[in-house]
Amino acid sequence: MDRYLEFLAGLEERHLLVLRGRPGTGRVTTALHLLDRLAPNQVSRWECGKTAKSLTRGKFDRKNVGYLAELSPRVSGGLTETILDDLQKQLKDSKSYGVLVIPEDPRDIESFGGYAFDYQAPEPSQLLRKHIQHEILPDDPPGFEEKLLRLSEADWAMAALGPCPCPLESVRMAALLAQHARGEIDRDEVEREAERAVHFQVAEWFAELLGLTPGAELDEALRLAAFRIALAVLNRSPYTVVTEAADLLTRKLVGNDDKAKKDKRQGSLFADDQGARLPALRARIIDGHATFGRELIPMELLEFHDPRYPTAILDHVWKNHHRLREQFGPWFKELGKDSRPMMWVRAAQATGYLGRHDFVYVYTKMISPNASSDEWKDFLFIRRRSAAIALDQAAQDDEIRPAILERLRKWRRYGTPEERWTAAATYGFALGRRDIRYALEELRVLGTPSERRMPLTGDADSEIVWIAGFSVAKLLAFGRVTEVLDHLHRWLASDRSSLRRLALTSLKHLASFYGFELDYLWLSMEDDRPVLPPHAERWPLLLALSTKDADVARRVTGLLTQALRSREGDTLARFLLARWVRSGEHDSALLDELARFMTGLVAHAGDAQRLHYLLNRLVGDWAEPLQPKVADQLSTAVKEGEQRRTAA
């Protein structure tokens, strides 16, 4: 590596070297090479005690020996310049050399008295090319090395290797590419074997727990394991959010008895030191944002270097550590009590993902209790929404989906109000988009509960109508535009008041959606966001979609004019168009589009009068009167629409 000669010179001069860096980057291999260079064939492992001070209590009776010690965070955290000076004197007196390999440390490098060097792994592609040279055999044909180098630079090969591989993974990839170049394995096998490297790393992480006896060291290892699991569930979330979730899980794994409360290591290296924790996680901090109301706030997010780690960790724990997985249910339940979607939605997603491994267990222990919850005090029905998200995630498995659909049908026919609410919510996700006509038919029945109600009984089903309409709106918002608009048109024209009510409820939800809100986790967890016109993220979604597609514009204006003329039209206008007009006050491009759109809303007698009435009410608003220039532009657009109507 680039600094090898610098390390060698430092060790030769002072007899003691401290290599500081993250695990798995080649620190130990480099240390062995350095010691073998100065003490050929005389390198020994150096067993140290439980504290940094114990390093100076040993005796170096042999001469010209190289000693290697890999220190735990607990020991390395106690290293001081005084201890290193004492150790260096003993090594020098015995004409021997020592290398201490330690994890990354928040202290300045100068605090180690000049003995320490920060170790960085070589750049992955550079390291891969180096190992490729070792894979070339004498009987390989001419040009074989060039062929290997081209393979190593291919996009698919770099993707299989991963964005931040450890040296051992580069060694394995070099061997796989050499086999592929010789025709011994195909590309698919290379990618499969590279994928296994991720699982090897995860298995190694959790295997470390098996050899530890109860005590502070095991507790600290469990804290790190809890953080890895929390990050697997909450990948690409704020660091503080992952830390909170990890602390909740840690208390379940470590325990919260009096001894744990008194343990001074609760604030240990892995408990609260971000600089030391990230390398152990193979994670990084990236720039991102969080939504706060209708604003985007810059916020740093934590993510694994390799996106394959979240599922690999969940798979490994679920399949191999049954006592640990028993804590998932209580832990997810606690996360579900947090009103922040980045907590409860991610927990619900993870629940559904684990349901693909053992659906009966996960459904019985985690999903069903949430689906049947009648705790109306819960934040926005979080428990039932969690069940819906989990069911949708589990339904992505082709073998499990039929069982889930059958359960939803059963709920629709015979379920409690809570179960029917959950069923309606579930159809608003990917499961509903998969078979849109079937989903809309189920939502039609679920969203008209009054049709099943006995005469003269009260209306206690408004919540089910609300969630059914919300799911219909989401199906449109995430891609099923024409199908949903056609159904809403038919429902709105129905002679059944229950169906018209569902259509208007769906339309109110749609009218309240803004482009940027499609990033909200509780709306959809998929990556199938619709492509909106440039700078239209803050526009009303229906208006943005209408601007993009003339056919959609025609359908939307027709639907809205029909809705505005209904008995609930005044409420819809105040709820819907008033928000759009207010948005146009601060966005001239949006205002221009809204003016063109309102021109199209004048299709029948009375439409213009209704829109003028709305604008006049906004102009006369006591708290926030509409800006006169905005009112004038929109009034002109409505008059133009009336002129076109009468001319036609």
N, C-alpha and C positions, 0 to 999 in steps of 0.2 A: 504494500500500500504506500501512499505518498509519504507518510511520516515515519516509515519504518526505520530509516537511517537516523532520524532524530531521536526516536525511542531508544535505539541501540546505543547511541552516543551517551544519552542520559543515564542508561543503566550501567554502561561501562565506567562512567566517571564516578557515579555516586553509589553503585552496588545495590541500589533500591529504586524501584519504579512502581508507581501507582497508575494503573490503566483504568480510567473512569468512562463508562459508557453503558448503553442498554444491553440487556441479555440477548443472545442469539445473533450478535453482529460480528463475531469472530475474535473477540477480545482474548479468550483463552488460547485459541490457536496461535494468535500473534505472540502472546506471552511465551508459549512453549518454543516457538521459533527463536525468539530473542535469547532465552536462557540456553537453548542448545547451541547457539552461536558462541556464547561465552563460556559455557561449561559443557562441552560435547559429551553426550551419553551419560551425563551425571545430573539429570533433572529429576527432582522428587516433588511429590505433592506435600504440601505443608499444612498439617492439621492445626488449626487455631482453636482457641477456646470460645467462650460465649461473649467475651467483651474485647474491646480493642486493646485494653491494657495487657491482656493475656498474650498478645503477640510478642512482647518483650521478655516473657518469662521462660521461653524455650532456650535450649542450648544448641549452638551450631558447632558440634564437635568435629565434623568432617570438613575437609578443606576442598576448595574449588568445586563447590556444588551449586546447582541452580535450584532455588525453591519457588514453588508456585502455590499461592493461596487465593482461593476465590471466596470473598467475604460476603456474608449476608448483609442486608440493609441495617440490621440491628447492630452488627459489629462495626461496619464501615462508618456508621453515623457517629461513632465515638472516636474516630481517628483524629489525632491532633498533631501539630508539628513536633511537639515534644516527644510523643510516642514514636513518630517516624525517625526522629534523630537518634533515639536510643536503639531502635531496630537497625538503622543504617550502620551504627558503630559496631554492633555485634557481627553483622554480615561482613563488614570490611575487615574486621580483625580475623575472621575465619577465611578470608579471601574467597568468599562466596557471593552469590547474587540472589536477589529476591524480587519477585513481581507480585504485587497485590492487585487482584482484579476486583473492582468494586462497581456497584450500579451508579447510575447518574445521581448527582448530589446537588442540592440547591446552593451550597456554599461556593464562594469564589474559588477558582483554581489556586490562587495565591495562598489560601489558608492552609494548604498542604506543604508549605515550605519549599516549593520547587520540585517536589518529588512526583507530582501528579501531572498527567496528560489526559486531555479529553480524547476519547477514541471514537472515531466515526467509521462506520462500515464503508467500504468502497461503493461507488455508484453501481447500481445493479447491472446495467448493461455492460459496464467495464468488467465487473467481476464474472459475469457470464462468459464473456469472450475469453477471459483468462482460463477458466475451467474447460472451455471448449478445446483449447490447445492440448490439454492433458488427455482428451478423449480420442485423439487421432492415433491410429494404429499403423505399424509399419506397412501392412499389406493393404491399407486403404488406397484407392485409386488417386491419381493426380487430380488436383482441383477439389479434393474432398474438404479441405479446410475452408476454402472460399464458399463452398456449398453450405457448410455448417454456419459460417458467419452470416450468410444471407438468411438462413432459417432463423437465427437468433434475433435478427432485426425485424422479422415479420410481425405484423400487428397481432396476429392470433397467438404467436409464441409469447410475446410480451404480456398479453392479457392472461394467458395460462400461468405464467410465472407470478403474476400479481404485481401490484404497484410498489410494494416495499418488502421484497423477499429477504430472508436471512441468508447468510452464506451457504448453509447446508441445502437450502432450497435451490440455490443457483447451481450447486454441484449436481443435484438430482436432475435439474432441467437440462444441463449440459449433456448428461448421460442419455436422457430421453431423446434429445434432438439428434445425437449421434446414432442411436438405434433407428430413428425415423429416417435419417439420411441414408442408412444402409438398407432400408426397405424391410427391417425386422418388425416394425410396428407402424401403424398408420397415424394420421393426425388425431383422430378421435381418441385413440389410446393415449397419446401424449397428453391431451387435455384432461382425460380422466385421471391419469396418474398425477398430473400437476394438481388437480383438485384434491386428491388424497393428501397432498402435503399440508393443506389447510387443516384437515382432520387430524393428521399426525400431531400438528402443533397444539391443537385443542386438547387432544388426548394427553399430551405431555403436561399441559398446564394442570389438568385435574388429577393426573397420576401423582403429582407432587404431594397431594393431600394425603395419599394413602400411607406414606412412610413417616408421618408426623404423629407424635404422641400428644395427648391433651396438654394444653399449656399455651403460653403466650405466642409461641411460634406457630402453632396450628391455628390459633385465633387470627393471627395476622394473615396467614395464607387463606383462611376462609373469607376474610374481608376482601382480599384481592379477587378471589373467586366470585364473590357476590358482586363486585364492581364489574367484572367481565360479563356476568349474566345480565346485570342491569343495562349495560351498554348494548348487549345483544338485543334487548327488548326496545331500548330507546335510542338506537343509533341515529346520529345527526340531530341530537337534542342539545340544549344548553348544558354546559358542564355541571352547573349547580343542580339541575333537574336529575341528571344521572346520579349525582352524588346522593341526593335525597333518597332516590329509589334504592341505591346500593346500601345505604344505611338501614333502611327498613328491612331489606333481606338479610343483612349482616346480623341484626338482632335476632332473627329467626334461626340463623345457622350457628352463631356463636353462643347465643343465650344472653339473657339480660338479668342474671342473678347478681347477688351482692358482690361476688368476686369480680364479675365483669365490670360492674360499676366502679369498683376500686382500681381496676387495671389501668395503670398510668400509661399503658401503650395504646389506649383508645385513640390518642392523638398521634399515632405512629406515622412512619414514613408513608405507608400505603393508605393511611386513613385520610390524610388531608393535604399531602404534598403533591400538587399537580405535576410538577416537573419530574418527580420520580415515578409517578403513577403511569403517565402516558407511555413511556417506553415499555413498561411491563405489560401494558394492555395491547401494544402494537397499534396505538391510536394516535390521533392528532387533533389539533384545534384548527377549525376552518372558519372563514367568514360566512355569515348567513344572516337571516332575519327572522323575526317573530312578528305575528300580527297582534296589534293592540287596538281593538275597535276597528276603525277603518284605516289605520295607519300601519306602515311597516317600520319596525324598529330594528336597526342593525344589532346583531347579536352573534357572539362567537358560539359555534356548535362543536360538539365532540363527535368524532366518527372513527371507526376502524380504518386503518390504512387500506385494508382489503375488504371489499363489500361482501365477500363470501363468509366472513367470520360470524355474523349474527346467526344465520341458520345453522352453521356448523356447531356453534356452541349450544344452541337449543337442542339440536339433534343429539349431541353427545350426552348432555346431562339427562335428557329424557330417557334415553335408551340404556344408559350405563350407571346412573346414580339414582336409584329409586328412592332412597331416603331423602335425598336432596330435592328431588322433583315433588315430593309430597308437600314441600313448602310453597310451591308455585301457586296453588289455589288460594291460600290465605294471603300470600303476597300480592297477587293480582287483585284480590278483593280490596286490599288497602290502597293500592294504586287507583282502583276504580272509584274510591271516595274523593279523590282529588279532582276538583272541577276543571283543571287545566287539561285541554284535549291532548297535549303532548304527553300527558301521563295516562289518562284513562283509555284513550283511543289506542295507544301503542300496546297497553296491556291487553286490550280486547283483541288486537291483531295477533299478538303472540299466543293468546288462548286458542284462537282459531287455527293458527299454524300448527300448534301441538295437537289439535284435534285431528289432523291428518294422520298422526301416528297411532292414536288410540281414541277414536271418536266417542265410543261408549263411555269411557272413563271421564274424558274431558266434558262431555255433554252433561253427564250425571252430576259431576262434582262442581263444575264451574259455570256452564252455560245455562242449564235449566233453572237454577236458583235465581239467576239474573232475569231470565225471560219471564218468570212468574212473579217477580217482585211487585208488591202492591204498595211499596213505600213511596207515596207520591211526594214526599218531602225531598226526595233525592234531587240533586241538581239536574234540571231539564231531563228527567227520566234517564239519567246516565246508566243505570244498571240495565235497563231494557235495551238501550242503544248499544251497550257493550255486548249484550247477547246477540243482537242483530249483526254487529260487525264480526263477531267470532263465527257465527254461522256462515256468513258470506265468505270469510277467509277459508274455513274448512271446506266449503262447497267448491273451491277451486280444484279439489281433488275429484277426478271423474268418477271414482268408485264410491265416494261418499256422497256426492251430490244427489243421487236419487233418494237416499234415505232422508236427507235434509228437506228436499221438496215434499216428500210424503208427510213429514212432520209439520211443515208449514200448512199443507192442505188440511191436515187434521186440526190444527189450531184454528184455521179459517172456519171450519165447519162446527167444531165442538169446543173450541178453546175458551178459556176465561178471557175477560176483556184485556187483561195484561198480556196474555199469549197472543191474542189477535193484534194488539198494538205492536208487539215484537215482530210478528210475521209481516205486518205492513211496512215496518222499518227495514226489514231484511231485503225486501224486493227493491228498495231504492239504491242498492249497491250493484256490484258487478253481476251478481246472480240474476238480477232482474234484467240487466242489459243483454245478458246472454240469450234470452228468449223474451223479447220485448212484448210480443202480443200476449203470451201467456201471463207475464207479470202484470200487464195492464188489466187483463181480465180478472186476475186475483185481486188487484187493488180496487177494481170497480166494485167487487162484492164486499171486500173488507171496508172500503170507504163509504159504504151506504148502510150502516148498521140499523138505521131506522126501518129499513125494509123487513128486518127480522123481528122488530119490536112489537110486542102485543099492543093493541089499541088502548089509548088513554094512559099509557105509562109515560113516565118522564123521559126527557132526553139526557141520558148520562153518557153518551158515546161521542161527545164532541172531540175528545182527545184522540180517538181512533180516526175520525174524519181528518183531523189536523195532520196526523202522521202519515196517513195514506196520501193526502194531497202533497205533503212534503216529498214523499218518495216519487210520486209522479213528476213533480218539478225537477227532482234530481236526475231522473232518467233522461229528461230533455237536456238539462244543463250539461250532462256528460256524454252527449253524442246522439241520442235517439230523438232528434229534433222533429222530423216530419211525422214519425209515427205518433208521438205524443200530441203534437198539434192537431192531427187528424182526429184522434180520440177525444181531445178536449172539445173540438168543434161539435162532434156528435153528442157528447154528453151535455154540452151547454144547450143544444137544441132539443134535448129530450123532454118528454112530458112528465118525467119523474122528478119531483123537486129534490129528492135525495141525490140524484145524479148531477143535477145542476149545481147543488151545493158543493159536491166534491170537485166539480170542474172549477168553480169560482175559488174554492180553497186552494187548489193547485195553482191557479193563475195568480193569486195573491202571493204565494210563495215565490213563484217565478219572477214576478214583478219586483220582489224585494232582493233578488240576487244581483250582486255586482261581480264584475269579472274577477277581481282579485280574491273574492271570497271562495272561489273554486279551489284555492290552495288550503282552505281550512280542512284539517284532518277529519273532523266529524261529518263533513260532506261526502268525501270520497278518499280512499287510501290508494287509489290507482294512479298511474302516470298518464292517463288518457284525457288530459285536459284539452278542451277545444281550442283551436287556434283563433285568437281574436285579432282584429285589426290593430295596427301599431298604436300604442298609447291609449288603448281602449280598456285597460285593466280596471280603471275606476269608473267605467260606464255601466249603466244598467245592462245586465246580460242580454235581455231580449232586444234591446236597442243595438247592442254591439253585434249580435248575430244577424239582425235585420240589415245592418249596414253592409255586412259581408256578403249576403246572399239575397238576391231580389225575390226569389220564390219564398224564402223564409219571411221576408218583409211583408209580402202579400198575405201569407197565412196569418202572421202575427197581427197585422192591422185588422184583418177580417175578424179574428177572434176577439180582439179588444173592443172593436166597435159593437160587436154582438153582446159582449159582457157589460159594456157601459150602458147599454140600453135596458139592461135587466133591472129587476127590483133592487138589487144590491149595487147598482151601477154607481150611485153617489158615493157609497162607502169605498168602492174600488177606486174611483177617481181620486178621492182624497188620500187614500192610502198609497196608490200606485203612481199616478201622474204627478202628484205634488212632490214626491221624492225625486222624481226624474227632473222636474223643473228646478228644484233646489240644487241638484247636482250641476245643472247647466249654468247656474250663476257663476261658477268658479272655473268653467272649462268652455272656452269659446267654440272649440271643435265639437264638443258634445252638444252645445246649444244649437249649432247649425244643423246637426243631424236630427236633434229633437224637433226642430222647426219643420224639417222635411217630413218627419214621421207624423207629426200632428196634422199636417196638411192631408195625409192619407187617411186619418181617422174620421174625416168628414165625409161620410158616405150616404147618410140618410138625413131627412129633415129632423131638426132638433139636435143633431150632433154638434154643430157649431155653437149653438146656444149653450149647450152643456159645458163645452170646453171654455167658452168665454166666462161663464159663471165661475168655473174653477179658478181661472186666472185672476178674476176680480177679487175672489176671496183671499188669494195669496197676496195680492197688492194691498189689501186692507188688513192684513195680519197685524195684530197689535205688537207682538214681540219682534218679529222679523219680517217687515213688509218686503215684498218682492221688488227687486230693483226695476225701476221704470223702463230702462232700455231692454231688459230681458222680457218684461211683460209686453212691450211694444213689438218686439221681434216675433214672439209667439202668437200674439193677437193677429198680426199681419199674416202669419202662416195659416191660421184658422180661417181668416177671411178669404184667403186664396183658395183654400179647400172648398169653402162654400160656393165660391164663384165657379169653380170647376164642376161641382155637383150640379148647380142649376143650369150651367151651359150644356151639360150632358143630357 
